[in-house]
Amino acid sequence: MPNLGKSARAPLSCALRARTPLCCLALVMAMPAFGQSITALPDQTSTIRLSNRDVNHLVCVGGEIEDVKFSAEKAISVEKGGSDAWIKFLVKEVDDAGAVTRSFVTTASEFFVTCNGAIYPLYAEPSDIPAQTVTLAPGSAQRARANDELLAPLVEEERTVSITLAMLQDRIPASFSAVAPRAGPIHVATLPDARISEIRRVAVEGSGLSASEYRVEVSTATQLDERLFLDSALGARIFSVTADRLDLKAGETARVIIVRRGEGL
């Protein structure tokens, strides 16, 4: 922490297996153990509450904080480095014949944070609360740009392989948007004895693709075939199906990744 006292694709399983002033800075600045987390989006004003006595933390997802603009007349100290910035409302101390009084900032301030090329306007209300962490999340335009940079060099099948591997390896890029998975079991006619549930879903904005991960549990020994999952219950525009394992014993589970054209089912 800085010293503010001085101043965030049909089946491809075979292919996948093959490649894988006296405004004292009374800043004894230890971050409290319990801070709250807030998410802000670009190009829209986020009204937030920040601690007026502890160090508040800004985190730029997927890039760096290039600048933080605020009124220099305010009793505020800001430092930044890489993807992080820290905001401290300064405490004013008055020593009157040995009697020290402290006053904490209560007047709201505006911050304009440049993160990953986008502007995040923050209207911050200083409050007597623990330190806050503000996550500057990418907007749709940023996510689409990041996905284009990530996937543009690849042909469509390679894009699908990349998305599938990202999900299987639990390394999903921050530019992929999480979508709420479908609740409850899913019935697939070709697998009547299997319990299928959607674990997670992502939309890859700018690519025209989306993907879901399913958990498949069987009650009897089953030899899976990825073609069995080409079912409308799992999407109308399925582009690829990949299972992490095909030979299941009773009670065992498999992870199945389905990539679709379009950002929905």
HELIX and SHEET records of a PDB file:
HELIX    1   1 LEU A    4  LYS A    6  5                                   3    
HELIX    2   2 SER A   13  ALA A   18  1                                   6    
HELIX    3   3 SER A  140  LEU A  151  1                                  12    
HELIX    4   4 GLU A  156  LEU A  168  1                                  13    
HELIX    5   5 GLU A  226  PHE A  229  5                                   4    
HELIX    6   6 SER A  232  LEU A  234  5                                   3    
SHEET    1   A 5 GLN A  36  ALA A  40  0                                        
SHEET    2   A 5 GLN A 132  LEU A 136  1                                        
SHEET    3   A 5 ASN A  56  CYS A  60  1                                        
SHEET    4   A 5 ASP A  84  PHE A  89 -1                                        
SHEET    5   A 5 ILE A  76  GLY A  81 -1                                        
SHEET    1   B 4 SER A  46  SER A  51  0                                        
SHEET    2   B 4 ALA A 118  SER A 127  1                                        
SHEET    3   B 4 SER A 109  CYS A 115 -1                                        
SHEET    4   B 4 ILE A  65  LYS A  69 -1                                        
SHEET    1   C 2 LYS A  92  ASP A  96  0                                        
SHEET    2   C 2 ALA A  99  SER A 103 -1                                        
SHEET    1   D 5 SER A 177  VAL A 179  0                                        
SHEET    2   D 5 ALA A 194  VAL A 204 -1                                        
SHEET    3   D 5 LEU A 209  VAL A 218 -1                                        
SHEET    4   D 5 THR A 253  ARG A 261 -1                                        
SHEET    5   D 5 ILE A 238  ALA A 243 -1                                        
SHEET    1   E 2 THR A 222  GLN A 223  0                                        
SHEET    2   E 2 ASP A 247  LEU A 248 -1                                        
END                                                                             
